[in-house]
Amino acid sequence: MSDTWAWRKSSRSAGSGECVEIARPGAPIVGLRDSKNPQAGHLRVSGPAFAAFLNVIKADRLDA
């Protein structure tokens, strides 16, 4: 199923290839995968969970 998804990475990503790609195949699912190894599979999360994750990143609240 994921081979038909339109995967993309941030326009702000560097050329190093160490990126997370996302796909939005339809509400309420978001797909996440490693751009260096897309054959390794992907994670599926809900739209609200992905939005919450992005909010934590934007607020710099991730614990190391």
N, C-alpha and C positions, 0 to 999 in steps of 0.2 A: 504494500500500500504506500509506503513512504517514497517509493521511486517515482510516484506521480506528483508528489508534493513539490511546490516551488520553493526551494531552499534559498536563503539569502543570508548575507552577513552584513554587519554594519559598514556604512560608507566611511566610518572613522577608523576602521581596522587597518593595521599596518600591513605591509607586504610580507611579514614573517610567516603567515599562514597559521598562526596560533589563535584561532578564532572559534567562536561558537556561532553556528548557523541556526536560524530559526525558520520554521514553516508555519503558516496559518492555513491549514487545510479547510477550516470551517469552524465556526463557533461550536462549542466552547473549548476546542483543543488547540494547543500550541506544541509543536515539535521542536526539540533541541538536539543538536548533534555536534560532534567535533569536526571542524573543517578539514583537519589533517587526515582523519580516518573515518569518512562517512560510512564505509562498509561495516564498521563496528556496531552500527545500530543507532538508535535514538531514544530519547526520553519523551514521553507524552505527559503534559501537565495541563491543568485547566486554565482557561483564560484568566480567571481571578487570581489563581496561584501565581501565574507568571507576572501579572501586574503587581502583586505584592512583592515578589522577588525584585522586580525592577525598581520599585520604590525604596526598598532597603539599600540597593546598590547606589541609587541616586543620592540618598541621604547619608551615604558612607557609614552605614551601621553594621557592616559585616564584621563578625569576630574572626580573628586570625586563627 
